[in-house]
């Protein structure tokens, strides 16, 4: 099936959130938009396989991942748990 090209405008806030989410997942923004539209319209995730990663690409990514000591990992986990209760929840952009 051939893909169609669509252009749309979103708020700067939503565009930044999309960019952060795509970077966090390591996928293109367009993939997240396709998934969101499919979920909204069909109620199911967009069925497209993620591009396969070669072993060399995997090893290169693995080497760039941060390494935490056990103490740093424990502190990080504690901070994340505290943030869940202390920070305001994010507004759902789809509401």
C-alpha positions as CSV (number, residue, x, y, z in Angstrom):
1,X,0.0,0.0,0.0
2,X,1.3,3.4,-1.0
3,X,1.5,6.0,1.8
4,X,-0.2,9.4,1.4
5,X,1.4,12.7,2.3
6,X,-0.5,15.0,4.7
7,X,0.5,18.4,6.1
8,X,-1.1,19.7,9.3
9,X,-0.6,22.5,11.8
10,X,-0.4,22.0,15.5
11,X,0.4,24.3,18.4
12,X,4.1,24.9,19.3
13,X,3.5,23.1,22.6
14,X,2.1,20.0,20.9
15,X,4.9,20.0,18.3
16,X,7.5,20.1,21.1
17,X,5.8,17.3,23.0
18,X,5.7,15.2,19.8
19,X,9.4,15.9,19.2
20,X,10.3,14.9,22.8
21,X,8.2,11.7,22.6
22,X,9.7,10.7,19.3
23,X,13.2,11.3,20.6
24,X,12.5,9.3,23.7
25,X,11.3,6.3,21.7
26,X,14.0,6.8,19.0
27,X,11.4,6.9,16.2
28,X,10.4,9.5,13.6
29,X,7.7,12.0,14.5
30,X,5.7,10.8,11.6
31,X,5.5,7.3,13.1
32,X,4.0,8.7,16.3
33,X,1.5,10.7,14.4
34,X,0.5,7.6,12.3
35,X,0.0,5.6,15.5
36,X,-2.0,8.4,17.2
37,X,-4.3,8.8,14.2
38,X,-4.8,5.1,13.8
39,X,-5.6,4.8,17.6
40,X,-8.0,7.7,17.4
41,X,-9.9,6.5,14.3
42,X,-9.7,2.8,14.6
43,X,-9.0,2.2,18.3
44,X,-6.0,0.1,17.5
45,X,-2.3,0.9,17.1
46,X,-0.9,1.4,13.7
47,X,0.4,-1.9,12.5
48,X,3.8,-1.2,10.9
49,X,6.9,-3.0,12.0
50,X,9.7,-0.8,13.4
51,X,12.8,-0.7,11.2
52,X,15.1,-3.5,12.1
53,X,18.4,-2.5,13.7
54,X,21.6,-4.2,12.7
55,X,23.9,-5.6,15.4
56,X,26.4,-2.9,14.8
57,X,23.7,-0.2,15.2
58,X,22.6,-1.9,18.4
59,X,26.1,-2.1,19.8
60,X,26.7,1.6,18.9
61,X,23.5,2.7,20.7
62,X,24.3,0.5,23.7
63,X,27.7,2.2,24.1
64,X,26.1,5.7,24.2
65,X,23.6,4.8,27.0
66,X,24.3,6.3,30.4
67,X,25.7,4.1,33.0
68,X,24.5,4.6,36.6
69,X,26.1,3.3,39.8
70,X,23.7,1.4,42.1
71,X,23.5,4.5,44.3
72,X,22.7,6.8,41.3
73,X,20.1,4.3,40.1
74,X,18.5,4.2,43.5
75,X,18.5,8.0,43.8
76,X,17.0,8.3,40.2
77,X,14.2,5.8,41.1
78,X,13.5,7.8,44.2
79,X,13.3,11.1,42.3
80,X,11.0,9.6,39.7
81,X,8.6,8.3,42.3
82,X,8.6,11.6,44.1
83,X,7.9,13.4,40.8
84,X,4.8,11.3,40.3
85,X,3.2,12.6,43.5
86,X,4.7,16.1,43.5
87,X,4.3,17.3,39.9
88,X,1.0,18.3,38.3
89,X,-0.2,15.8,35.7
90,X,0.3,16.7,32.1
91,X,-2.7,17.9,30.1
92,X,-3.9,15.4,27.6
93,X,-3.5,17.1,24.2
94,X,-6.4,15.0,22.7
95,X,-9.0,16.4,25.1
